[in-house]
Amino acid sequence: MQAISGKILIVDDDPIQRRLLQEAVKKFGYRSKTAENGAEAVRIMTGPEAGEIDLIILDMVMPELDGLGVLERLRADKNATPVIVQTAHGGIDTVVNVMNAGAQDFAVKPVAPERLNVSIRNLLKTSALEDEITRFRKQASGTLTFADIITHSAAMERVINLGKRAAASNIPILIEGESGVGKEMIASAIQGSSDRKSKPLVTVNCGAIPENLVESILFGHEKGAFTGAVDKHVGKFQEAHGGTLFLDEVGELPQDVQVKLLRAIQENEIDPIGGRRPVKVDFRLISATNRRLIDQVKEGVFREDLYYRLNVFPIWIPPLRDRREDIPALTRHFLARFAAEEGKPQVAGVSAETLDLLQQYNWPGNIRQLENAVFRAVVLCDGAELTPNDFPQVTSVIDHPVSVPAASPLREEPAQPTVAPSPQQETPHVAPATAPAPAVATHAPQAGFEQSAPFGFMRNLDAEGHVRNLSDIEEELIRTAINHYSGRMTEVARRLGIGRSTLYRKLKEYGLEDGNTDAAA
């Protein structure tokens, strides 16, 4: 499989020079496009292909429109694509002129391939870091737009087109997709592209709130409304007044809270706990889930009337394995950020072999898993670019493929594992087929059992030959799941097929609260 890397526009009126540069760029692991003169370059950079160009190598002396003229046109159009200028004359006045016109680097012909490679690598890294800083600022100020989303995928272009249409109205939106695909980023772009931009975008992770606090956090409470309510609390709906409320993992909401949410959507008013009268709120609602809400409706855990209120404008975000062409740009984007954060400016690129490796992997944890993998690779890297040796866990899976049980997909998609990575901890990769099975201890067998069943099996009968009580079997299964997934409660709940709030309630019922959860859950 050919790795899809950055695309470089080569602008030179000399066909021999264009061919030499094309070969050099290909050897460095990048794609290229050529233009025979400055006018053609301007047409490309002002047309639909402009979004695919990551860097320009520009000749200074050309007929019709020279290099300075091209730079002036690009910068006048606010095009910030990095430019390396080449010329046969390297006088100080020439250098000053092209740098003032907006070029990022300057080289005298004939440029050494090693020098050109270093310049390309450094400029792509700097450009990615500047984009990341801009993206953080926009997200913090509520002005992030779809133009700030990194993608070269036709599947994501469809998502972006849907998002732009949704942003033009106040229609309720339901974003579906596996964990780690970027649902919150799409929600931020919808907010930043709407008439509510610069207004609050309030994000609530419904699966991370204890069940007994959900109503208070969402709708607020008055002072003295219940034991411990020593002060008045403004809920998330009121915080989002005038802006957007983003309910992540909305399927985890308890049913009594679902009723109040339905009323808030219908009437644009909420009832704070202990309040004397309803409070009017103006909000735009975006919901997200990594599970099929319609299946939860069929199971009776999610209200059907609320489902139809939320699912007015559905947007499905494809997993990373279905848009592998995004992997190179995302990898460079994360590399630039983590190299800066870790104080490793010498790590400036990714080898073509590495990109090929990353595009072969299925990424069950999607973009979040790729982000964590690149972070780890930057820490491990001792050279100027990331190599396959810096991704040992990915390499082990590619070199030793194993069959993985498929999880239930959100849509009728090919079954794939859907492991949800923790934001602070890299998603565990599948071990090679030769790895021994982990020794996980389950709780002690009931009295009368001669020995515990082998790990992965459960006894159906007790010591007297009668069918075991359901609660005993459920408790044992929960204990086993907690041990097997190392206390990562999000993963435990996912594999048991229940919400996190339900899991915590059962932990309390069975006295399993202490010592079983960790911060990474």
N, C-alpha and C positions, 0 to 999 in steps of 0.2 A: 504493500500500500504506500503510495507516494504522500509524503508529508506536505501539508498545505501551510506554507509559511507566509511572511510578509511579502507585499507586492511593491516593486520599485519601478518608477517611471524613469526611463533613460531618454534624455532629450539631447540629440546631437545631430548635426547635419552631415557628418562624416559617416558613411555606412560601415567602414572598417572599424572605426572607434565604437560605433554602436554594437557591432558584433562582438568585439573584445569585451566590452562592458557586460553584455548579456551573458557571455560565458563565465565571466568572473562572478557575477551575481548568482548565477545558477550553482556554481561551485560552492558559494557561501551558504547555500540552502534557501535562497529566496526566489520568488517568481518575478518576472519582469514584463514590462510593456514598453514599447519604444515610440518615440515621436521624432519626425525628421526635422522639425523646426519649432520655433517658439510659438507660432500661431496655433499649430496642432496641439502643442502642450497645453495652451490655455483652453482650447476647446475640450480637451479631455478633463481638465481640472474644474471646468464649470459645467460638465455634463453628468450623467448618471453614474459614470465609472469613477468619479472623484472619490467616493466613499471607500473604494477598494484600494486606493493608492496610499501606502504608508510612508513613502519617502521619494524624493526626486533627486536624480543626478543630472545636473543642468550644465550644458556647455555655455560659455560666456559669449563667444563670437559666432553669430548665426545670421543668415540673411533674413529680411523682412522684420522679424522681431527678435532682438538679441536677449541674452540671459537677464540683463538688468530690467528690460521691458517686461519679461515674464514675471520676475519677482514683484515688480510694482503692481502688475495686474492681480496677482494672487493675493498680495497683502491688502490691496484695496477691496477685494471681495471677502476679507476676513478669513482667508484660507491659511491655516497654521501648519500645513504639512511641512515637515522638515526638509531642507534643501541643502545639497552639497554642490557647490559650483566648481566647475573645472575650466581651466584656461591654460593656454600655452605661455601666457605672460603673467608673471607673479609679482609685479611691482606693488609697493605699499599702497599707492593710490587706488589701484584696482581692488586690493583686499578690503580697504576701508569702504569703498563704494558698495561692494556686494554685501558686506556685513551690515552696513547701514540700510540697505534695501531689504534686509530680512533673511539673508542666508545664514545657516547655522554652522557651516564649515566651508573650507576653501582648499582646493588641491591644484597643484601645478602638473600639467601633462608632461610626460606620461606618469601617472600615479602608480605606485607600487601596490599590488593586490593586497598585501598585508595591511598597508596603511588604509586602503579603502574599506577593508573588512572591519577594522577597528572603528572607523568613523561611522559606518552604517550601524554597527551594533550599539555604539554609545548614543547615537541620535535616536534610535528606536526606543532605547531604554529611557532616555530623558523625556521623549514625547509621551511614553506610557505613564511616567511618573507625574508629568504635568496634567495629563488627562485625569489621573486618579485624584490629585489634589483638587482639581476643578469639580470632579464628581462628588467628592466629600462635601465641599462647600455648598454645592447646589442642593444636595440631599438634606444638609442641615438647615438650609434656608427655605426648603420647600419649592425650589425652582428647577429640580432635576427634570429633564425632558427625555423623550425617546431617542433623541440624537446622541445622548450620553450613554446609551446602552451599547455594550460591546457585542457585536454580532456580524457575521458574514453569512448567516444561514437563511435560506428561503423559508424554512419553518418558522423561525423567529420573526422574519419580516411580516408573516401573516399575523403573528401575535401583536406586533407593533401597529400594524394597520388597524386591527380591531381595537387596540388600546386608544389610538388616536380618535377613533369614532366615538368610543365610550366617553372620552374626556370632554367631548363637546357638549355633553348633557349631564344631568344629575342622576342618570339611571343607576340603580343598584347593580353592582358587578360582583360576580363570583369567579375567583381565580382558582383553577384546579391544576395540580401538578405534583410530582413527587417531591419529597423533602430535598432542599438544596438547589432547586432549579431557578430561583430568583423571583419568587412571587412578590416579595416585599419591594424589590427593585421596580417591578412593573407597576405596583400600586403607587410608588413614589413618582414614577414618570407620568401616570394618569393624573395625579394631583398637580404636578408641576406643569402639565399641559392644559389644565382646565382654568376656568375663571376663578378658581379658588387658590391658585398658586400664591405662594408666600404666606398663606394662612396655615394654621396648625394641621399637621398630619400626625394623628395620635394612633400609635400602634399598640394593640393588646394581644398578647399570646394567650388565648383562652385555655390552652392545655397546661399552662404553667401556674394558673391561679388555684389555690385551694378552694374546694367546692363551697365551703362556708363563707368565703370572702368575695365570691364572684359578683353577687348582686351589689354589694357595697362599692366595689372597685368600679363597676360599670356605671351604676346609677347614682352613687353617692349616698350619704346619710347625714342626718341632722345630729346635733349634739345631744347625747342622752338617748338616742334611738334604741340602743341596746347596751348590754354590759361591756364596758371598755370603750364606748364611743364618747371620749372626753372632749372631742372637738368636732366641728362640722367638717365634712369631707366632700369635696366636689368630685363627682365621678368623671369617667373618661368621656361620656357623651357631652357633658358640659365643657370639658377641656377642648373638645373638637368643635365647639360652636363656631360656625362660620367657615370651617375647614372640612377635613375628611377624617372619618373613623375607619381604621383598618383592623378588622377582627381576624387575626391569624388563627388557624385551627379552630374555626367556628363550630365544627362538629363536636367539640369537647364540652360545649356548654350544657349544664344541667337543664332538665326539661322545665323546671319552674322559672328559670331565667329566660329560657326560650320564649315563654309566654310574654314576659315583659319586653323582650327585644322586638317581638312581633308588633306590640302596641306602639313602641317607639318609632318603628318604621312607618306604621299606618298613620299615626296621629302627629308625628314630629314632636312628641312630648314624653317626658319620663316622670316617674314617681320615685324620688329619693326615699330611702328608708327613714320613716319617722316624719316625712314631710307632710304639711297640711294640704298642699295643693300641687297639682302637676306643674312641671317646669317645661316651657317651650324651648326646643333646641333646633338649630339649623345645622344640619350635617349632611355630608355625602358619605354613603356607606359602601365600603369595599370589603368583601369577605374572601377568605382563602382556606383551602383545605388540601391535605395530601391524601385524603380518603374520599371515596365516592359517597357524596351525601345521599344520593338516591338509594344506595344500599342501606344506609343507616335509617332512612325513612322506612324501608321495607322491614327492617329489624325492629322498628318501633322505638328507636332511641333518639330519633330526630323528628320534630313535628313536620308533617307534610305541608301545612299552610305556611309555615316559616320558610321551608325549602323553596316554595314557589315565589315567595317574596324576595329571597336572596338571589335566586337563579334567574334573574330577569335578563342579564347580559353575561353569559358564561364565556370565560377565556381559558383555554387549555394551553399550558406551557409544556412543550416537549422536553423529555429528559436529555441530558448531554450526549448520551450514546446515539441519539437520533439527529444530532447536529454537531458532528465531530469537526466540521470545518471551523467551528468557533474556538476549538481548543488552542491553536497556536496564538491567536490574539489574546485570549484569556490568560494563557501561560505567561506571555511577555508582560501583560498588565500586572499580574501578581508578582512576577519576578522584580519588576521595577520598584514596587512598593516594599517588598520584604528586603531587598538588597539595601534600600535606603534606611529602613527601620533597624536592620541588623548591623549597619555600618560596614557593609561589604560592597563598596562601589566597583570593585574589580570584577564582580559577577555581572556581566553586562549582556549576556545572550544565551540562547538555547541552541544546541546543535540540531541539525536536521535529523540525525539518527534518534535523538531524544523525542523530538516532535512526532516522529513516526511511531515510536513506542507508546507515547501518551495517546495517540489516536487509535491504537489497537485496543486499548483497555476500555472496559465497559462503563466505568465510573458509576457504580450503584449509588454513591452519595452525591452524584452530580457536581455542580459548580463548587459547592462548599467543600467537597472532598478534594477536588482539584486544587483549590486554594490552599488547603492544609498540606497537600502533597508538595506543592511548590515551596511553601514556607519551610518544610523540613529539608527539601533539596537545597535551598539557599544556605541553610545552616550547615549542611554537610559539604557543600561545594568548596573546593580549594583552588579551582582554576578560574578562567575568564568566562566560561560558559557552562551551563548545566549539561550534564551527560547522563546516559542511562544509569551509571553507577550511583548517581545521586537520588535515584528512585528505586531503591532495592525492593520495596514491597510490590510495586507495579511490575518490576522485572521478574520477580518470583512467580507472579500469577501468569504473566505472558509466557514465561519459559516452562511453567508447570501448570497448564490449564486443568481446572477441576470442575466437576458439575456441581451447580449450586441449586438448592431447591428454590423454585420460583415463588415469589410473593404475588398476591392478588393485585393486578394492575388497576389503576383508576378507570381506564377505558378499555375497550377491546383492543389492547395493544399486545404485541408479543410479550410473553411473561418474562420478567427480569427481576433480579433481587432488588429490593428497595430499602437498603439499610439507611437509616437517618443518622448522619454524623452530628456529634455535639459541636457547638460553635467553638469550644475551647479545646477539643480533642479530636485528632484525626480519626476518621472512620476506620475501624480495623479492616484490613484486607483479608481475603480468603487465603488460608495457608496452603502451601504446596500439598499435593496429594499424599506425599510420604510422611507428612507431619502426624505425630501420634494424637489420638483423641484426648482432649483435655480431661484431667481428673477432677471432676466436680462432685463435691459431696452433697448429697441430699440429706434431709433430716433423718433422725433415727427411726427405724421401723417401729410399728406399734407392737405392743407386748404380744408375745406368742409367735412373732415372725422369726424364723431361724436366721435369715439374712436378708439384707436389702436387695431389691431387684436391681439388675444392672442399670447403669445410667442410661436414660433415654426410654426406659420401660417403667410402667407403673402397674402395681398389683390391683386387680379388680375385686378380689375376695379377701376377707379378713382371715385371721388365724383359725376361725371356726368354720370357714367355708361359705360364709354369707357375703353378699355384695356389700362393699364398703359404702359408708355414708358419703353423699355428694360433697358436703362441706370439707370432709377430710381429704378427699381427692383434690378439691380445688386448692386447699391450703398447700398440699404437697406440690402441686403443679406451679403455684406462685413461687414457692421457695426454690424449686428447681430452676425456674426462669430467671429469678434474681441472681442465683449463683452462676448460671450459664452465661448471662449477659453482664456479669461483673457489676451489678447494681445500677446499670444505666436504665433508669425507670421509663424513659421515653421508648426505648427499644423493647423493654419488657412488656409495656402496655400494647405496643404495636403487634408483637408476636402472639400475645394472648388474645388480641382482637377486642380490646376494651379501651376506654378512654383513661387518661391519666388520673382524672378525678375519681373514677370508679376504682382504679387500682389502689389509690391511697386510702379510699374508704375500706376496701377489703384488707389492706395491711393493718388498719386500725382494728377491724373486727377480729383478725386472727392474732393480734399482738405481735405483728412483725415490723412495727414502725422503726424500732431502734436498730441501728447498725446495718441496715440493708440498703439505704440510699446513699448516693454520693453527689458531690457538687456538679459532676458532669452529666447527671441524669437529665 
